[in-house]
Each structure stands twice: as C-alpha cells, then as structure tokens.
Amino acid sequence: MANIFKIRLQSRLPILVGIPPSLHSPTSVTSSFDYPVLQFSNKLKRSGLCRTNRRLVLGIGASFWGQLMNMAGNFGGKSFIASARTKGAVEQVLKDVEWPEQFPFKEEDFQRFDESPDTVFYEAPRFVTHIDDPAIAALTKYYSEVFPPSNTPGVALLDMCSSWVSHFPAGYKQERIVGMGLNEEELKRNPVLTEYIVQDLNVNPKLPFEDNSFDVITNVVSIDYLTKPIDVIKEMCRILKPGGMAIISFSNRCFFTKAISIWTSTGDAEHVMIVGAYFHYAGGFEPPQAVDISPNPGRSDPMYIVYSRKLATTNTA
C-alpha cells in the first residue's frame, strides 16, 4: 500500500560567505509525495543522524530531504546508534531497505547554486587534496584490501572524476589504469594513471569505453557534483566486467556552490542512502552496501564508502 503524506520543511539558512543577505532569510518549502515508504525513519530521526550540516538550501532539493526525514526503520529491531560520528552507525542505513517502486528524486534535487559550466570552475588546476591525511590513509587502506593484486594480468581500473592523485596504495600498478576528470594538467600529474580522458560528465555522461572493460571503478569525493548520477551509474554498470566493483567514497566536504542541492541540504546518513539509491535505480547491481572507514570520528574528516558489484548476468542495454 502506498503511503501518502505531506511535509512542511522549515529551515534557517546559515550565513555563507559570498551569499547575498537576501538568501539568508528563513525558507519554507511544502512538498507532497505519493510512494511506498522506505523502512527507514523514526529511529533515524531520533538518532541525530538526520541532523545536517546545512551549507546551502535555496528552496530546492527539499523533496528528497522530506522523504528522508520521514522514512521508517529499526534495522531488525535494534536501536539505531545515536550519532553519525559513532563509527559504523551509517553502515546500517542500507540494510534491508524497501525501496519505493518509483524513482523518488525530482529534477530540482540535482540543481546547483552555481550552474555555470564546470569546465570554467575547474579550468585552473588545484594541486591540493580535498580530505585530510587520516581520511586519505583510511581510503588507501580500504583500496589495499579490496583491489585486485598489483600487476594482475588483464585487470583494468577506472578512476572517475580523477585529479593529480587517486589515493591508490603506494606502488600499485596494473596494465591499464584510466583516469577521467576535468583538468588535464591535474591528470597529467597523476603517477598511477596509464592513460587519461578529459570529459565533463554533467554534459556527457556517456563513458567512452567498451562494454565489460573494467574490474574496478572508483569515484572519490565527487559523487555530490554529478547532476545526472543515474545515467553515470548506468554507464558504470555497462563498462564494468560481470562481478566488477564500483566504489563511491565521500566525506562531508564539498564545493557547496557546485554540489547538487539534495546533497548540501542533507547529512552523512542521508548521503549514504542517496548513493545507495543511485545504485538501486540504475539497475544491474547487487544491493549496495555501506562501509564507514572514518579514522577518527569527530576528530578528523569522516569517510564513507558505498559500493556494489555488477551482477554476473545483467542487461545493460
């Protein structure tokens, strides 16, 4: 049976550097939805995992936020851990999810404060890292545990939204490691890549690779910038080999003017659910799973992974 409900979401905007004062007034959004309720809510709402570091809300992106705030769930009767800072809490978010039959996102969820071309925003190279050293070390350690062994014949990896560093284990090599990003100077400096491609996925989400080409695809702290994420995830499924692994990692940092509105108006647990939804609605993947690899909860950047494997038999047409 469908649950029909209406949410009135009111939120006070934070003071943001460079944002006109007129945008700092309280915002009220009314949204209506008709969909089967996910088994994910009351305990999530009480737990504090729904508290958001609200960087930017412009009256857009509230549709899915409203859904997340009203999802049900008690994860097999176990009480949900009280804070996203408690290591491992968000790993329960994708357990036994009953997804709505219909795609729950709306067009405004993928709008951004800055809709200027991404090629302009990323024109100048940034030879910096976007997460702190402990988070980088945690991600590298995770890769060392799940990647195929170095120099395995026939293995190919794709690092999507790549830059001058991929955070792969030191000395890791394969015959083919492809980087795809927006800044050629950054990609040229990446020592792990054997080749690279400059492409704006928000303009053209079609990936220029043959079907069943890669064993692993990584995407580091960039999923929040994709405005056509389902199209991109579908393409990832197409080019992965059967059983191949897609690894989406993210923290709580972003260029907020370029991140999609649903991301900037939600918190860590909701981000896990959102990325899990991408895998589910793209199709062709096993049920997504979440891993919390945050090295020092509350003291350094959090780090989360949502991953899935391409089904052994799938139709990507």
Residue pairs with C-beta under 8 A, 6 or more apart in sequence:
1 36
2 34
2 35
2 36
3 35
3 36
3 37
4 33
4 34
5 32
5 33
5 70
6 30
6 31
6 32
6 33
7 30
7 31
7 32
7 33
7 66
7 67
7 69
7 70
8 28
8 29
8 30
9 28
9 29
9 30
9 31
9 62
9 65
9 66
9 69
10 26
10 27
10 28
10 29
11 26
11 27
11 54
11 57
11 265
12 26
12 27
13 23
13 24
13 25
13 26
13 27
13 54
13 56
13 57
14 24
14 54
14 55
15 24
16 23
16 24
16 55
16 56
16 256
19 56
23 58
27 57
27 58
27 59
29 59
29 62
29 66
31 62
31 63
31 66
33 63
33 66
33 67
33 104
35 67
35 100
35 101
35 102
35 104
36 98
36 100
36 101
37 70
37 71
37 72
37 98
37 100
38 67
38 71
38 72
38 73
38 97
38 98
38 99
38 100
39 71
39 72
39 73
39 96
39 97
39 98
40 68
40 71
40 72
40 73
40 93
40 97
40 273
41 69
41 70
41 71
41 72
41 73
42 72
42 73
42 74
43 73
43 74
43 75
43 79
43 80
44 50
44 68
44 71
44 73
44 80
44 93
44 269
45 69
45 70
46 80
47 80
47 81
47 82
47 83
47 89
48 82
48 83
48 84
49 80
49 83
49 84
49 89
49 90
49 93
49 267
49 268
49 269
49 270
50 68
50 69
50 267
50 269
50 270
51 267
52 265
52 266
52 267
52 270
53 252
53 267
54 264
54 265
55 254
55 256
55 264
56 113
56 256
56 257
56 259
56 261
56 264
56 265
57 261
57 264
57 265
58 113
58 261
60 108
60 109
60 111
60 261
61 108
61 109
61 111
61 260
61 261
61 262
61 263
61 264
61 265
62 265
63 105
63 106
63 108
63 109
63 262
64 104
64 105
64 106
64 109
64 262
64 266
64 274
65 262
65 265
65 266
65 270
67 104
68 266
68 270
68 273
71 273
73 80
74 80
75 92
75 95
75 96
76 95
76 96
78 92
80 89
80 92
81 88
81 89
81 92
82 89
83 89
84 90
84 267
84 268
84 269
84 302
85 294
85 297
85 298
85 302
86 297
87 292
87 294
87 297
88 292
89 269
89 292
90 268
90 269
90 272
90 290
90 292
90 304
91 289
91 290
91 291
91 292
93 269
93 272
93 273
93 276
93 290
94 272
94 273
94 276
94 287
94 288
94 289
94 290
94 306
97 273
97 276
97 280
97 287
99 277
99 280
99 281
103 230
103 281
104 277
105 262
105 277
108 261
109 260
109 261
109 262
110 227
110 228
110 229
110 260
110 261
110 262
111 227
111 260
111 261
112 227
112 257
112 258
112 259
112 260
112 261
113 256
113 257
113 258
113 261
113 264
114 121
114 257
114 258
117 200
117 203
118 182
118 200
118 202
118 203
118 225
118 258
119 182
119 200
121 255
121 258
122 181
122 182
122 183
123 183
124 183
125 164
125 183
125 185
125 186
125 189
126 163
126 183
126 186
127 164
127 186
127 189
129 136
129 165
130 221
130 251
130 253
131 139
131 221
131 251
131 253
131 301
131 303
132 300
132 301
134 295
134 296
134 300
134 301
135 251
135 294
135 295
135 300
135 301
135 302
135 303
136 167
137 295
138 293
138 294
138 295
138 303
139 167
139 220
139 249
139 293
139 303
139 305
140 167
140 168
140 169
140 170
141 293
142 249
142 291
142 293
142 305
143 167
143 168
143 169
143 172
143 218
143 247
144 169
144 172
146 216
146 245
146 247
146 307
147 157
147 168
147 169
147 172
147 216
148 155
148 174
148 215
148 216
150 169
150 171
150 172
150 173
150 174
151 173
151 174
151 175
152 174
153 175
154 175
155 174
155 175
155 176
155 215
155 216
156 174
156 175
156 176
156 177
156 178
156 213
156 214
156 215
157 174
157 176
157 177
157 178
157 214
157 215
157 216
157 217
157 218
158 177
158 178
158 179
158 180
158 209
158 213
158 214
158 216
158 217
158 218
158 239
159 166
159 168
159 177
159 178
159 179
159 180
159 192
159 193
159 217
159 218
159 219
159 220
160 180
160 201
160 217
160 218
160 219
160 222
160 232
160 236
161 180
161 181
161 182
161 201
161 219
161 220
161 222
161 225
162 179
162 180
162 181
162 186
162 187
162 190
162 193
162 196
162 220
163 181
163 183
163 186
163 187
163 190
164 186
164 187
164 189
164 190
165 190
166 177
166 179
166 190
166 192
166 193
166 218
166 220
167 220
168 177
168 192
172 192
173 192
174 194
175 194
176 194
176 195
177 192
177 193
177 194
177 195
178 193
178 194
178 195
178 196
178 197
178 209
178 214
179 187
179 190
179 192
179 193
179 195
179 196
179 197
180 196
180 197
180 198
180 199
180 201
180 207
181 187
181 196
181 198
181 199
182 198
182 199
182 200
183 198
184 196
184 198
187 193
187 196
187 198
188 196
190 196
197 208
199 208
201 226
201 228
201 232
202 225
202 226
202 227
202 228
205 226
205 228
205 231
205 232
205 235
206 231
206 235
207 232
207 235
207 236
207 238
207 239
209 239
210 239
211 238
211 239
211 316
212 239
212 240
212 241
212 242
213 239
213 240
213 241
214 239
214 240
214 241
214 244
215 240
215 241
215 244
215 245
216 244
216 245
216 246
216 247
217 236
217 239
217 240
217 244
217 245
217 246
217 247
218 247
218 249
219 246
219 247
219 248
219 249
220 249
220 250
221 249
221 250
221 251
221 253
221 254
223 229
223 248
223 250
223 275
223 278
224 250
224 254
224 259
224 260
224 263
224 264
224 271
225 254
225 255
225 258
225 259
225 260
226 232
226 260
227 260
229 278
230 278
230 281
230 282
233 246
233 278
233 279
233 282
233 285
234 282
234 283
234 284
234 316
236 246
236 282
237 246
237 282
237 283
237 284
237 285
237 310
237 314
237 316
238 284
238 316
240 246
240 310
241 310
242 310
242 311
242 312
242 313
242 314
243 309
243 310
243 312
244 309
244 310
245 307
245 308
245 309
245 310
246 279
246 285
246 307
246 308
246 309
246 310
247 305
247 307
248 275
248 278
248 305
248 306
248 307
249 303
249 304
249 305
250 271
250 275
250 303
250 304
251 301
251 302
251 303
251 304
252 267
252 268
252 301
252 302
253 301
254 263
254 264
256 264
262 274
263 271
263 274
266 274
268 302
268 304
271 304
272 290
272 304
272 306
275 288
275 306
276 288
276 290
276 306
279 285
279 288
279 306
279 308
280 287
280 288
283 314
284 310
284 311
284 314
284 315
284 316
285 308
285 309
285 310
285 311
286 308
286 309
286 310
286 311
287 308
288 306
288 307
288 308
289 306
289 307
289 308
290 304
290 305
290 306
291 304
291 305
291 306
291 307
292 302
292 303
292 304
292 305
293 303
293 304
293 305
294 300
294 301
294 302
294 303
294 304
295 303
